[in-house]
Amino acid sequence: MRVGDPNQAINSTFTPADPIYFRQFCEECDRVERLATMDQAGRSTKIIIDAANFALKWINSQWSVVSRQSSATNNGQLTTDNRQIPFRLQTIRPVDTGDPQKDANPASVGRGLELYTPRDIHHTVELLSQRVIELFAEDPTNTRAAVLVRENRQGRWLAEALTPVCKKHNIILYDVGERDRRSHVPQEILALLQFCDRPHSPDYLKAALEALVQRQLIPTQDLNALASLPEEFLYPGPLAAPQPEPVQKASHLCRSLLRARLELPLYQLISFLALALNYDQAELATADKLAERVNQQIAGNSSLGSMLSVLSEIVNSERFEPVETEDLEARYTRAGQLTIITMHKAKGLDWDYVFIPFLHENLIPGKFWVPPQSQFLGDFTLSEVARAQIRAALHEESEIPEVTQAWEVAKNLKTAEEYRLLYVAMTRAKRLLWMSAAQKAPFTWSKPENLQEQAPCPVFPALKRQFPECVFSSAEC
């Protein structure tokens, strides 16, 4: 028995895997009438399922047309197997009435599917921000939303653009790419320790309060007002006006941190702060790793000043790897949080609302470009050609393809992979799928300021024609 969905098989999830062989296994089982298909899904609302089914069939139909044209052009040398359609012909169906899944095939929010064509990537951020604010305003503590991007560079740019909006509207923004690159644990511990060292500093007090708000340990409030007068906030006198309950809670927590600084030995401070921040299993392990490293480095010169110096160096150098545990994915789908994550990492996860911006042809399915410095052997990528030839040899195919044919096979497999990746992204949404393809976008996201006209991903215009009621016009934007 093998369980899986060949239509959601993407190599980058498990690098050694190859979807075409799982599909061959399914076809062999089908020939002997031993294939059982699980084609019902309770995750998404009906219109999202309809959109995913349409995208699958449309891509396969276009693939078949191109395959016939290529075969005619090459006198039939390009076989059907070499250009195998990206998807198995399978339609997702909603689950039956009375299915035991909780909230199976939930009701859609708005139109369920929303398709936008912004002027440029900056207009994309405006439209996306507006929709996010509307959704989080309805139920801020239970809303689960994610923005799925094709590249980490897109996510980094988008996080920078969305940060001011999310701060203004008290929406937690979790950039998975940034957190993977730089652990947040040292930064939060440093903020609290700097406050413990100099509680009279408005800057350090505000940084500590921001960390506590980010961890949802104190209510969101005007931190500038609290930090402007540290003494009155921490130790109000008998003549001071009574503090509101949110301020009292923040003040009490800050005083407990200062008391711990006086009562605990220095080597226990980081572990205590990790518990005070209500860290989860992985974060506690990361804090223990951090404490061990810091204590080793300050051995022989044990003081809070030397501890702060070591921590500052770790935070600024970004050379501290967090400890990961099996429940890492739970952080990606927290309620009350907008997650920015790549399509690859989104595999196996789901959210109520999914945003997929920047759907352009140069990324999905992508265009093949071989750098001039790599063309000394020809207009192909040597590693991809070698991979196609090794695959043929290992599976004892009748003949190993020559370079030109192997390069065509590699390009076709890569294109099919990109379309499956988009299919995975679309099927992550439960109640609302928001998609956009801006008219102007960067040719490469390493230089996002250089905008030019970009063609949309071929599936996007087809979706707009199929679901005209879900298309938002320029006037509505």
RODO-2510 file (C-alpha; in nm, 4 decimals, decimal comma):
residues 477
     n   res          X          Y          Z
     1     m     0,0000     0,0000     0,0000
     2     r     0,1173     0,3519    -0,0819
     3     v    -0,0873     0,6579     0,0123
     4     g    -0,0473     0,9937    -0,1544
     5     d    -0,1781     1,2381    -0,4082
     6     p     0,0284     1,2497    -0,7281
     7     n    -0,1314     1,5845    -0,8104
     8     q     0,0251     1,7375    -0,4980
     9     a     0,3617     1,5666    -0,5335
    10     i     0,6423     1,8237    -0,5367
    11     n     1,0077     1,7261    -0,5440
    12     s     1,1312     1,9998    -0,3142
    13     t     0,9305     1,8657    -0,0207
    14     f     1,1288     1,5418    -0,0219
    15     t     1,4255     1,6044    -0,2466
    16     p     1,4942     1,2422    -0,3546
    17     a     1,1282     1,1830    -0,4451
    18     d     1,0096     1,1845    -0,8041
    19     p     0,6341     1,2183    -0,8648
    20     i     0,6388     1,0404    -1,2012
    21     y     0,7210     0,7056    -1,0390
    22     f     0,4426     0,7327    -0,7841
    23     r     0,2069     0,7992    -1,0726
    24     q     0,3432     0,4958    -1,2591
    25     f     0,2761     0,2872    -0,9484
    26     c    -0,0842     0,4142    -0,9459
    27     e    -0,1235     0,3316    -1,3162
    28     e     0,0085    -0,0223    -1,2623
    29     c    -0,2402    -0,0738    -0,9777
    30     d    -0,5180     0,0675    -1,1943
    31     r    -0,4408    -0,1812    -1,4745
    32     v    -0,4916    -0,4734    -1,2358
    33     e    -0,7950    -0,3065    -1,0784
    34     r    -0,6298    -0,2592    -0,7392
    35     l    -0,6252     0,1203    -0,7244
    36     a    -0,8379     0,2877    -0,4576
    37     t    -0,8738     0,6652    -0,4930
    38     m    -0,9521     0,9026    -0,2083
    39     d    -1,0976     1,1968    -0,3963
    40     q    -1,3112     1,3623    -0,1283
    41     a    -1,1770     1,6620     0,0647
    42     g    -1,3431     1,8481     0,3499
    43     r    -1,0891     2,1278     0,3837
    44     s    -1,2098     2,3899     0,1370
    45     t    -1,5346     2,5614     0,0496
    46     k    -1,6928     2,4526    -0,2786
    47     i    -1,5780     2,7381    -0,5031
    48     i    -1,2132     2,6835    -0,4026
    49     i    -1,2495     2,3153    -0,4912
    50     d    -1,4073     2,4156    -0,8232
    51     a    -1,1190     2,6542    -0,8963
    52     a    -0,8576     2,3875    -0,8179
    53     n    -1,0364     2,1303    -1,0367
    54     f    -1,0624     2,3793    -1,3218
    55     a    -0,6929     2,4732    -1,2978
    56     l    -0,5937     2,1050    -1,3075
    57     k    -0,8037     2,0275    -1,6164
    58     w    -0,7073     2,3487    -1,7975
    59     i    -0,3335     2,2908    -1,7469
    60     n    -0,3614     1,9318    -1,8679
    61     s    -0,5567     2,0409    -2,1767
    62     q    -0,2988     2,3071    -2,2664
    63     w    -0,0201     2,0574    -2,2045
    64     s    -0,1730     1,8131    -2,4508
    65     v    -0,1951     2,0813    -2,7214
    66     v     0,1710     2,1796    -2,6769
    67     s     0,2719     1,8142    -2,6695
    68     r     0,1034     1,7475    -3,0055
    69     q     0,2629     2,0584    -3,1558
    70     s     0,6073     1,9561    -3,0272
    71     s     0,5676     1,6037    -3,1603
    72     a     0,4752     1,7386    -3,5040
    73     t     0,7661     1,9844    -3,5021
    74     n     1,0178     1,7179    -3,3993
    75     n     0,8812     1,4484    -3,6327
    76     g     0,7372     1,2636    -3,3360
    77     q     1,0690     1,2343    -3,1507
    78     l     0,9201     1,3880    -2,8341
    79     t     0,7060     1,1064    -2,6975
    80     t     0,4048     1,1325    -2,4732
    81     d     0,6040     0,9828    -2,1826
    82     n     0,8673     1,2534    -2,2137
    83     r     0,5981     1,5176    -2,1842
    84     q     0,3722     1,3477    -1,9352
    85     i     0,0801     1,5670    -1,8302
    86     p     0,1373     1,7373    -1,4921
    87     f    -0,1737     1,5991    -1,3219
    88     r    -0,3532     1,2704    -1,2907
    89     l    -0,7077     1,3144    -1,4241
    90     q    -0,8845     1,3294    -1,0915
    91     t    -1,1568     1,5597    -0,9631
    92     i    -1,1761     1,6611    -0,5989
    93     r    -1,5245     1,6184    -0,4504
    94     p    -1,6671     1,7671    -0,1297
    95     v    -1,7342     1,5185     0,1493
    96     d    -2,0801     1,3724     0,2006
    97     t    -2,3385     1,5299     0,4264
    98     g    -2,2900     1,4200     0,7855
    99     d    -1,9150     1,3659     0,7489
   100     p    -1,7506     1,3471     1,0953
   101     q    -1,4915     1,6150     1,0076
   102     k    -1,5461     1,9340     1,2063
   103     d    -1,6689     2,2180     0,9819
   104     a    -1,6162     2,0133     0,6643
   105     n    -1,6357     2,2178     0,3415
   106     p    -1,7085     2,5378     0,5353
   107     a    -1,9112     2,8281     0,4043
   108     s    -1,7145     3,0746     0,1961
   109     v    -1,6202     3,4228     0,3138
   110     g    -1,7177     3,6872     0,0601
   111     r    -1,7093     3,5304    -0,2829
   112     g    -1,4772     3,2526    -0,1655
   113     l    -1,2494     3,3188    -0,4630
   114     e    -1,1176     3,6687    -0,5390
   115     l    -0,9103     3,7498    -0,8480
   116     y    -0,7298     4,0833    -0,8818
   117     t    -0,5107     4,2488    -1,1451
   118     p    -0,3374     4,5360    -0,9598
   119     r    -0,1407     4,8080    -1,1385
   120     d     0,1898     4,7015    -0,9826
   121     i     0,3314     4,5252    -0,6775
   122     h     0,2756     4,8335    -0,4583
   123     h    -0,0929     4,8363    -0,5533
   124     t    -0,0945     4,4644    -0,4718
   125     v     0,0158     4,5432    -0,1155
   126     e    -0,2595     4,8045    -0,0836
   127     l    -0,5326     4,5613    -0,1928
   128     l    -0,3969     4,2735     0,0121
   129     s    -0,3616     4,4932     0,3225
   130     q    -0,7167     4,6209     0,2868
   131     r    -0,8568     4,2664     0,2693
   132     v    -0,6430     4,1484     0,5615
   133     i    -0,7614     4,4367     0,7793
   134     e    -1,1254     4,3564     0,6971
   135     l    -1,0855     3,9873     0,7804
   136     f    -0,8970     4,0398     1,1062
   137     a    -1,1412     4,3091     1,2184
   138     e    -1,4249     4,0540     1,2194
   139     d    -1,2593     3,8081     1,4607
   140     p    -0,8968     3,9048     1,5399
   141     t    -0,8230     3,6238     1,7876
   142     n    -0,9470     3,3295     1,5774
   143     t    -0,8454     3,4394     1,2273
   144     r    -0,5895     3,2182     1,0524
   145     a    -0,4438     3,3650     0,7352
   146     a    -0,1344     3,3205     0,5195
   147     v     0,0350     3,4799     0,2217
   148     l     0,1981     3,2173    -0,0007
   149     v     0,4914     3,3312    -0,2139
   150     r     0,7039     3,1512    -0,4688
   151     e     1,0402     3,2873    -0,3477
   152     n     1,1804     3,3911    -0,0102
   153     r     1,2846     3,7219    -0,1661
   154     q     0,9193     3,8000    -0,2377
   155     g     0,8331     3,7171     0,1224
   156     r     1,1085     3,9421     0,2579
   157     w     0,9901     4,2369     0,0459
   158     l     0,6258     4,1744     0,1342
   159     a     0,6993     4,1483     0,5084
   160     e     0,8741     4,4844     0,5000
   161     a     0,5778     4,6413     0,3177
   162     l     0,3142     4,4869     0,5472
   163     t     0,4871     4,5482     0,8812
   164     p     0,3634     4,9092     0,9288
   165     v     0,0057     4,8105     0,8409
   166     c     0,0067     4,5107     1,0746
   167     k     0,1519     4,7158     1,3609
   168     k    -0,1096     4,9856     1,3141
   169     h    -0,3954     4,7347     1,3277
   170     n    -0,2408     4,5061     1,5951
   171     i    -0,2062     4,2080     1,3588
   172     i     0,0737     3,9639     1,4332
   173     l     0,2921     3,9185     1,1238
   174     y     0,4995     3,6002     1,1136
   175     d     0,7560     3,5866     0,8334
   176     v     0,8645     3,2228     0,8186
   177     g     1,1611     3,2980     0,5916
   178     e     1,2956     3,5599     0,8316
   179     r     1,2416     3,3371     1,1353
   180     d     1,4218     3,0508     0,9587
   181     r     1,7116     3,2814     0,8768
   182     r     1,7316     3,4495     1,2137
   183     s     1,6100     3,3070     1,5419
   184     h     1,3898     3,5483     1,7393
   185     v     1,4842     3,3974     2,0763
   186     p     1,8189     3,5806     2,1224
   187     q     1,6592     3,9102     2,0208
   188     e     1,3716     3,8810     2,2695
   189     i     1,5994     3,7665     2,5540
   190     l     1,8353     4,0563     2,4792
   191     a     1,5464     4,3055     2,4923
   192     l     1,4377     4,1843     2,8377
   193     l     1,7918     4,1708     2,9752
   194     q     1,8655     4,5246     2,8547
   195     f     1,5528     4,6377     3,0390
   196     c     1,6642     4,4527     3,3538
   197     d     2,0031     4,6230     3,3298
   198     r     1,8637     4,9755     3,2725
   199     p     1,4926     4,9861     3,3656
   200     h     1,4992     5,3668     3,3686
   201     s     1,5703     5,3774     2,9917
   202     p     1,2539     5,4584     2,7897
   203     d     1,3977     5,2804     2,4819
   204     y     1,4783     4,9599     2,6686
   205     l     1,1438     4,9640     2,8493
   206     k     0,9551     5,0062     2,5222
   207     a     1,1549     4,7238     2,3559
   208     a     1,0731     4,4918     2,6476
   209     l     0,7041     4,5851     2,6336
   210     e     0,6977     4,5230     2,2567
   211     a     0,8389     4,1732     2,3160
   212     l     0,5695     4,1053     2,5785
   213     v     0,2944     4,2299     2,3459
   214     q     0,4324     4,0197     2,0591
   215     r     0,4155     3,7134     2,2850
   216     q     0,0556     3,8134     2,3802
   217     l     0,1504     3,8281     2,7496
   218     i     0,0135     4,1789     2,7964
   219     p    -0,2674     4,3579     2,6112
   220     t    -0,1871     4,5884     2,3219
   221     q    -0,1766     4,9499     2,4401
   222     d     0,0028     5,2819     2,3904
   223     l     0,3589     5,1736     2,4692
   224     n     0,5033     5,5188     2,4016
   225     a     0,2957     5,6637     2,6855
   226     l     0,4096     5,3885     2,9242
   227     a     0,7773     5,4152     2,8284
   228     s     0,7914     5,7951     2,8446
   229     l     0,7893     5,7899     3,2273
   230     p     0,9468     5,4595     3,3383
   231     e     0,9474     5,5386     3,7114
   232     e     0,5767     5,6274     3,7226
   233     f     0,4889     5,3190     3,5169
   234     l     0,6926     5,0749     3,7262
   235     y     0,6489     5,2211     4,0741
   236     p     0,3568     5,4659     4,0814
   237     g     0,3481     5,6881     4,3905
   238     p     0,0546     5,7301     4,6284
   239     l    -0,0556     6,0492     4,4526
   240     a    -0,0472     5,8970     4,1006
   241     a    -0,3739     5,8333     3,9161
   242     p    -0,4924     5,4702     3,9317
   243     q    -0,3515     5,2639     3,6469
   244     p    -0,5973     5,0942     3,4071
   245     e    -0,6028     4,7149     3,4271
   246     p    -0,3909     4,6568     3,1085
   247     v    -0,1255     4,8951     3,2453
   248     q    -0,1318     4,7235     3,5843
   249     k    -0,0754     4,3863     3,4204
   250     a     0,2207     4,5169     3,2178
   251     s     0,3687     4,6944     3,5203
   252     h     0,3380     4,3867     3,7420
   253     l     0,5091     4,1657     3,4824
   254     c     0,7943     4,4140     3,4367
   255     r     0,8498     4,4368     3,8148
   256     s     0,8646     4,0565     3,8360
   257     l     1,1433     4,0600     3,5758
   258     l     1,3380     4,3167     3,7796
   259     r     1,2886     4,1134     4,0975
   260     a     1,4213     3,8025     3,9239
   261     r     1,7310     3,9996     3,8195
   262     l     1,8010     4,0664     4,1893
   263     e     1,7131     3,7217     4,3271
   264     l     1,8410     3,4742     4,0662
   265     p     2,2025     3,3859     3,9873
   266     l     2,3171     3,5218     3,6530
   267     y     2,3455     3,1823     3,4832
   268     q     1,9732     3,1145     3,5428
   269     l     1,8439     3,4431     3,4027
   270     i     1,8037     3,3367     3,0392
   271     s     1,6137     3,0206     3,1325
   272     f     1,3850     3,2205     3,3625
   273     l     1,3134     3,4781     3,0910
   274     a     1,2311     3,1981     2,8460
   275     l     0,9687     3,0663     3,0890
   276     a     0,8379     3,4184     3,1515
   277     l     0,7920     3,4651     2,7746
   278     n     0,5805     3,1482     2,7688
   279     y     0,8003     2,9837     2,5060
   280     d     0,6919     2,6594     2,3453
   281     q     0,8966     2,3405     2,3381
   282     a     1,1235     2,4388     2,0490
   283     e     1,1796     2,7908     2,1812
   284     l     1,2670     2,6613     2,5301
   285     a     1,5231     2,4268     2,3771
   286     t     1,6647     2,7180     2,1774
   287     a     1,6836     2,9311     2,4937
   288     d     1,8716     2,6515     2,6765
   289     k     2,1150     2,6290     2,3870
   290     l     2,1587     3,0074     2,3967
   291     a     2,2128     3,0107     2,7759
   292     e     2,4784     2,7393     2,7507
   293     r     2,6649     2,9281     2,4796
   294     v     2,6493     3,2629     2,6612
   295     n     2,7572     3,1147     2,9961
   296     q     3,0544     2,9448     2,8300
   297     q     3,1640     3,2699     2,6663
   298     i     3,1432     3,4772     2,9858
   299     a     3,3151     3,2181     3,2068
   300     g     3,5755     3,4006     3,4138
   301     n     3,4049     3,7362     3,3559
   302     s     3,0538     3,6708     3,4780
   303     s     2,8556     3,9924     3,4779
   304     l     2,5359     4,1228     3,3234
   305     g     2,7390     4,3623     3,1100
   306     s     2,9465     4,0823     2,9560
   307     m     2,6292     3,8751     2,9033
   308     l     2,4670     4,1647     2,7176
   309     s     2,7793     4,2095     2,5061
   310     v     2,7791     3,8424     2,3985
   311     l     2,4052     3,8474     2,3280
   312     s     2,4347     4,1662     2,1211
   313     e     2,7062     4,0049     1,9109
   314     i     2,4894     3,6956     1,8531
   315     v     2,1861     3,9042     1,7520
   316     n     2,3828     4,1340     1,5202
   317     s     2,5798     3,8544     1,3506
   318     e     2,2686     3,6366     1,2891
   319     r     2,4796     3,3257     1,3505
   320     f     2,2563     3,1415     1,5942
   321     e     2,0572     2,8442     1,4675
   322     p     1,7325     2,7728     1,6534
   323     v     1,6450     2,4268     1,7814
   324     e     1,3579     2,2727     1,5828
   325     t     1,1033     2,0174     1,7053
   326     e     0,8326     1,8136     1,5388
   327     d     0,5574     2,0628     1,6236
   328     l     0,7258     2,3472     1,4350
   329     e     0,4379     2,3707     1,1863
   330     a     0,1941     2,4679     1,4634
   331     r     0,3615     2,8092     1,4734
   332     y     0,2763     2,8626     1,1061
   333     t    -0,0990     2,8265     1,1608
   334     r    -0,1513     3,0143     1,4882
   335     a    -0,4825     3,1934     1,5330
   336     g    -0,4679     3,5732     1,5172
   337     q    -0,1617     3,5671     1,2934
   338     l    -0,0825     3,6517     0,9313
   339     t     0,1869     3,4110     0,8121
   340     i     0,4151     3,4783     0,5156
   341     i     0,5432     3,1446     0,3868
   342     t     0,6662     2,9891     0,0630
   343     m     0,4422     2,7573    -0,1347
   344     h     0,6815     2,4691    -0,0717
   345     k     0,6679     2,5070     0,3072
   346     a     0,2880     2,5381     0,2936
   347     k     0,2509     2,1741     0,1862
   348     g     0,0438     1,9892     0,4459
   349     l    -0,0847     2,3080     0,6122
   350     d    -0,4073     2,5055     0,5745
   351     w    -0,5558     2,8408     0,6736
   352     d    -0,9010     3,0001     0,6638
   353     y    -0,7772     3,2690     0,4260
   354     v    -0,4941     3,2260     0,1746
   355     f    -0,3438     3,5066    -0,0332
   356     i    -0,1362     3,4226    -0,3431
   357     p     0,0072     3,7422    -0,4958
   358     f     0,2640     3,7921    -0,7751
   359     l     0,1329     3,5184    -1,0070
   360     h     0,3520     3,5851    -1,3095
   361     e     0,4636     3,3647    -1,5936
   362     n     0,8344     3,4261    -1,5339
   363     l     0,8024     3,2408    -1,2004
   364     i     0,5094     3,0011    -1,2535
   365     p     0,5742     2,8003    -1,4612
   366     g     0,8957     2,9993    -1,5140
   367     k     1,1162     3,0512    -1,8138
   368     f     1,4385     2,8640    -1,8661
   369     w     1,7444     3,0805    -1,8960
   370     v     2,0973     2,9465    -1,9017
   371     p     2,3619     3,2010    -1,7876
   372     p     2,6280     3,2768    -2,0529
   373     q     2,9046     3,1467    -1,8254
   374     s     2,7290     2,8073    -1,8187
   375     q     2,6870     2,7765    -2,1941
   376     f     3,0374     2,6497    -2,2737
   377     l     2,8901     2,3059    -2,3512
   378     g     2,5671     2,4316    -2,5086
   379     d     2,2372     2,6037    -2,4353
   380     f     2,1334     2,3758    -2,1497
   381     t     2,1907     2,3185    -1,7786
   382     l     2,4334     2,0311    -1,7398
   383     s     2,2997     1,9137    -1,4019
   384     e     1,9416     1,8840    -1,5338
   385     v     2,0556     1,6943    -1,8430
   386     a     2,2617     1,4571    -1,6270
   387     r     1,9660     1,4030    -1,3929
   388     a     1,7377     1,3081    -1,6835
   389     q     1,9974     1,0674    -1,8231
   390     i     2,0684     0,9089    -1,4820
   391     r     1,6931     0,8645    -1,4272
   392     a     1,6635     0,6809    -1,7592
   393     a     1,9636     0,4586    -1,6788
   394     l     1,8513     0,3697    -1,3249
   395     h     1,5039     0,2714    -1,4402
   396     e     1,6382     0,0683    -1,7312
   397     e     1,4609     0,2595    -2,0031
   398     s     1,5176     0,1373    -2,3575
   399     e     1,7737     0,4059    -2,4339
   400     i     1,9429     0,6940    -2,2556
   401     p     1,8262     1,0235    -2,4105
   402     e     2,0824     1,2325    -2,5909
   403     v     2,1527     1,5852    -2,4637
   404     t     1,8840     1,7762    -2,6562
   405     q     1,6108     1,5290    -2,5702
   406     a     1,7228     1,5049    -2,2066
   407     w     1,7111     1,8857    -2,1789
   408     e     1,3543     1,8887    -2,3171
   409     v     1,2513     1,6209    -2,0673
   410     a     1,4082     1,8215    -1,7809
   411     k     1,2292     2,1423    -1,8840
   412     n     0,8939     1,9659    -1,9126
   413     l     0,9290     1,8033    -1,5720
   414     k     1,0241     2,1376    -1,4146
   415     t     0,7232     2,3118    -1,5724
   416     a     0,4902     2,0358    -1,4523
   417     e     0,6400     2,0676    -1,1035
   418     e     0,5660     2,4407    -1,0930
   419     y     0,2041     2,3839    -1,1889
   420     r     0,1647     2,1188    -0,9187
   421     l     0,3138     2,3656    -0,6713
   422     l     0,0480     2,6216    -0,7644
   423     y    -0,2200     2,3530    -0,7215
   424     v    -0,0855     2,2791    -0,3728
   425     a    -0,0977     2,6507    -0,2875
   426     m    -0,4573     2,6904    -0,4067
   427     t    -0,5777     2,3938    -0,2028
   428     r    -0,4397     2,5343     0,1272
   429     a    -0,7387     2,7712     0,1614
   430     k    -1,0535     2,6854     0,3548
   431     r    -1,2902     2,9838     0,3244
   432     l    -1,1250     3,2380     0,0950
   433     l    -0,8647     3,2151    -0,1816
   434     w    -0,7270     3,5560    -0,2879
   435     m    -0,5107     3,5602    -0,6036
   436     s    -0,3480     3,8418    -0,7963
   437     a    -0,1154     3,9091    -1,0900
   438     a     0,0069     4,2685    -1,1079
   439     q     0,0507     4,4310    -1,4469
   440     k     0,3987     4,5520    -1,3497
   441     a     0,6434     4,3496    -1,1422
   442     p     1,0207     4,2959    -1,1144
   443     f     1,1932     4,0724    -1,3653
   444     t     1,3980     3,9456    -1,0706
   445     w     1,3071     3,9924    -0,7047
   446     s     1,6687     4,0647    -0,6180
   447     k     1,5880     4,4120    -0,7601
   448     p     1,2209     4,4723    -0,6682
   449     e     1,2483     4,8425    -0,7543
   450     n     1,2919     4,7677    -1,1282
   451     l     0,9317     4,7246    -1,2447
   452     q     0,8318     4,6244    -1,5956
   453     e     0,5317     4,4742    -1,7725
   454     q     0,4959     4,1080    -1,6766
   455     a     0,2674     3,8448    -1,8272
   456     p     0,0465     3,6660    -1,5750
   457     c     0,0760     3,2965    -1,5010
   458     p    -0,1210     3,1324    -1,7882
   459     v    -0,3715     2,9789    -1,5450
   460     f    -0,4715     3,3182    -1,4034
   461     p    -0,6501     3,4618    -1,7123
   462     a    -0,8222     3,1249    -1,7601
   463     l    -0,9531     3,1403    -1,4017
   464     k    -1,0819     3,4933    -1,4629
   465     r    -1,2743     3,3749    -1,7698
   466     q    -1,4156     3,0737    -1,5889
   467     f    -1,5166     3,2628    -1,2723
   468     p    -1,6137     3,6136    -1,3901
   469     e    -1,8182     3,6721    -1,0746
   470     c    -1,4944     3,6499    -0,8726
   471     v    -1,3016     3,9068    -1,0758
   472     f    -1,2536     4,2466    -0,9125
   473     s    -1,2466     4,5307    -1,1638
   474     s    -1,0256     4,8396    -1,1474
   475     a    -1,3204     5,0407    -1,0136
   476     e    -1,3741     4,7925    -0,7298
   477     c    -1,0013     4,7945    -0,6520
***
